[in-house]
């Protein structure tokens, strides 16, 4: 998904272009005519034209609008910076947002912030692997390594990205607030695309997640942003992963919202679909799943329905297909028949007695479809 980053940068942004593109922008008029047309002194305009001074974004936008150029002419040839100090960043003017952008943006939203004056982006976490992902991502954008600082304080890693341009991009496109965090919704374009939505939940869990072993085994994601947690639950609903949200206010000035995921079937789905990257949480989640021996009844019912769907209509055929004891299959068939997920449609008589053939009801079909993701 492509975005024009120039739309998200302040007008005081400085733009640096190669000589041939500057000449194309100023094509059609002499310096005196441009000075009158743009209401800019000839002295300053001359500096912009001969490239001894970088061009303000406001002026660039005016010239670009009346030129014959398009964004493709500028791609990878434009350099940008905001402050007088620091180096220009060669980026844009269009960027292709992929799941890596989404993951990093939601990591920052969950466990980080943008400085109130947009001087830097910081990220804090105990997992060195996540910090390395952040670092390598910004280096891949062309950011000078000298603009990235890494600190280790009491086994907590802090990485600071000093780039006003990137801070404005993350604020404008992904809605990451500057300064104090308040409500931080997930953008609509992320919610509506499967790989983006999954990357957002993965980042949220890696940044603000936890796992509980004792009592009811569960995972949770916590935040003081209700809309962010609600958006995460919205994604999980589409992925058919059941969750619950609780509001915690005891001994708190600001309420905190916790999204809980219970039951082994949902934990398995979360692990398989979301695929967390946080080393310890990933290992703990896999340990819970590995040590869970009993197969959930709901999963077993779906196995029986799928077996019937494959053409196994007799109790013996279903037992053989699933490699299960025929008495166990009989118990489940009785329950499913009682709850109208299946129905007998033919009775067969033999010398040893009689048995039924079963087929799936419309309710049973809905039961199966309940496991299909919204994104499918």
C-alpha positions, 0 to 999 in steps of 0.5 A: 500500500503506497503513501505520499509522505509529503502530505504528512510533513510540516511546511518547514521541511527542507527539500533537496533535489538533484540539479536536473529536477530543480531546473524542471521545477523552475522551467518556463519563467525567468528568475524575475518572473518567478519572484513576482509569481511566488512573492519571494525575493530574488535573492532567496529564490536564486539560492533555491534555484542554484541549490546553495540552499535547500527548498522549503516544502511549501515552495516545493509543493507550489512549484510541483503543482504547476510543473509537468512532473509526477511523483515517479520522477522524484522517487528515490531522488528526493532528500528531506530533513526538518532541523538545521542540524543532522543529515538529509534522509533519502526517502520517498516521496512515496513509500510502500507500507507492508507488514513490517511497517505495521509491526514496527508502528504498533510496537512503538504505539504499545511500548514507546512514544514519539517525543512531544517536539518530534525530535525522536522516537523511543522504544523500551523493552526487555527483549533484545530481539525486538530492539534489534528488529526496530534498529534494523528496520530504521537502518533499512530506511536509510537512516544513519546509524549515528542517529540511533542510540541504544542503552541498557538500564537494569536489563531493560533496553532503550533505543532512540531514533533521532529523526524528525522526518520519520517521527512525523511519518509515523505520527501522520500515517499510523496515528502514533501520538506525540508526547503523552499517550491517550487514545490510540486507535488502529488505522482503518486500512490496517484493520481491513487487511489480513496481514496488516491486522495480524502484524498489529496484534503480533506487535501489541502482544510483543509490546504489552502482552503477558502469559499466565500459567497458574489457574486458568491458563491465558494470555493478555494484552493491556493498555490505557487506550480503550479504543486500541484494545477494542480494535485488537479485539475486533481483529481477533473476532475476524480471526475467530479467536475468542477474547474478553475485555475487562476494565480495571479501575481499582487503585488507579487514576486512569483505568487500564483495559485488559484483553484476555484470551482463554481456553486451549483452542483459542491459545492454539489459534493465537499461536498459529495465526499471530506467531509472536516474536517476543522470545520468552512469551513465544516460548511460554505460549508454546509450552502451555500448548505442548503440555495440554494433553486433552483435545477440546470437545469443540475441536472433536465435534468439528472433526466428526462433522468434517468426517461426515462431510468427507462421506463417512456416514456410519458410526463405524466409518467415522471411528475408522476415519478418525482412528478413535474408539467406536464407543467414544464416537457413539457418545459424541454422535448422540450429543451432536444429534441431540443438539441438531448438528447432525441427523439420521437420514437412513436406517440400515437393518442387518442380521446383527441389528440396525444402525443409522446413516448421518448427515450434517444439518444446516446448524451443523454447517454453521457450526463448521463455518464458525471456524472460518476467518472473516479474512477468508 
